[in-house]
Amino acid sequence: MVMATPYLTLLAGFGAFVRWNGGIVLGDRSNHVATVHVVQLFYFVAFASGMSIFAILGSVPIARLLKTPSPRAWITLLAIATIMTICVNKFTQVEMAFLAQKVQRYS
């Protein structure tokens, strides 16, 4: 419990801020609506995988890495890639403020 004290203190401070502020947003609340952003999970997984690749590969024998993948592995990979592509196409969110900045900057 002693090791968790700094984390619990930070969590309590954040909770107090959210209660005091009436939400997590600072500034204009109409442009900062909380939504589920499925694609951001993919960004996190890609980043976390890239940062931990050496830890992952260090625990796997080289002979296992050089083995030819089975057809089941290819089908699984294709299914995951298809689901991710559909999610990216359906759930990518574009912020209007971001687009307005781009239009203003390049026109």
N, C-alpha and C positions, 0 to 999 in steps of 0.2 A: 504494500500500500504506500510505503514511503517513496518508492520509485515512481509511482503514478501521480504524486502530489503536483509536480509542475504541470502535467497534462490536465489534471482536474482543475487546477487554478485557471489555466488558459480557457478551458471549456466553460467554466463558471463565468469568467469575464466576458466571453463571447455571448453567452446566454443573457447576461445582464445588459450588454449593449443592444442586442436584438429586442429585448423587452423595452428598454428605454427609448429606442429609436422607432419602435412600432414595426420593425421589419429589418431585413438585411441590406436593403438598398440605401445608398447615400445619394442625395440629389433627386433628379427627376424620376419619379416612380413610374410614369407612363411609358418610358423607354426602357425600363428594366423590369420586365415581367418574368417571374420564375417559371420555367417550363422544363420538361424532361428533354434532355438533349442526348439522344441515343448515340449519335455519331461521336460525341465527345468520349464515350467509353472506348471506342475504337482507337481514338488518338492516345488515350491513356495506356491501353494495352500495347500499342506499338511503341510508345516511349519507354514503358517499363520493360518490355522485352528487349529493346535495344540497349538499355542501360544495364541489364542483367545477363546479357548473352554470354559473357565469359563465365559467370557463375553457373549458368545452365550447362554450357558445354564442358565445363571442368568436371562435372559430376557424371558425364556420359562417356562410356568407353568409345575410343575412336572407331573401332571395328563396327560398333552399332550405328555410328553416323554414316559410314560408308556403305552400309547395306542398302540394296535397292528397295524402295518403298513398295508395299503391297498394293494391289488394286483397291482394296478397302480404304487404305490411307489416301489414295488419290481421290476416291469418291467423297470421302469425308472432307478433304481440302476443298474440292470443288463445291460441295454443299455450303461450307462455311463462307467461301468467297462469294457465292451467289447471294446468300442471306445478307452479307455485309454490303454488297453492291446495291441490293434493293433498299436496305436501311439508309444508305448514304443518299440515294436518289429520292426517297420519300421523306426523310426526316432532316435533311440539311436545312438549317434555319439561316436566313439572311437578314441581318439587321439593317433597317432603313437608314439609321444614322450613319452606319459604315458605308452604305452605298452612296449616300449624299456627299460624304467626304470625298469618295473616289471621283464622283462626277464633278465636284467642285474643283478638285485638284487637277484633273486631266482635261478640263474644258476651258 
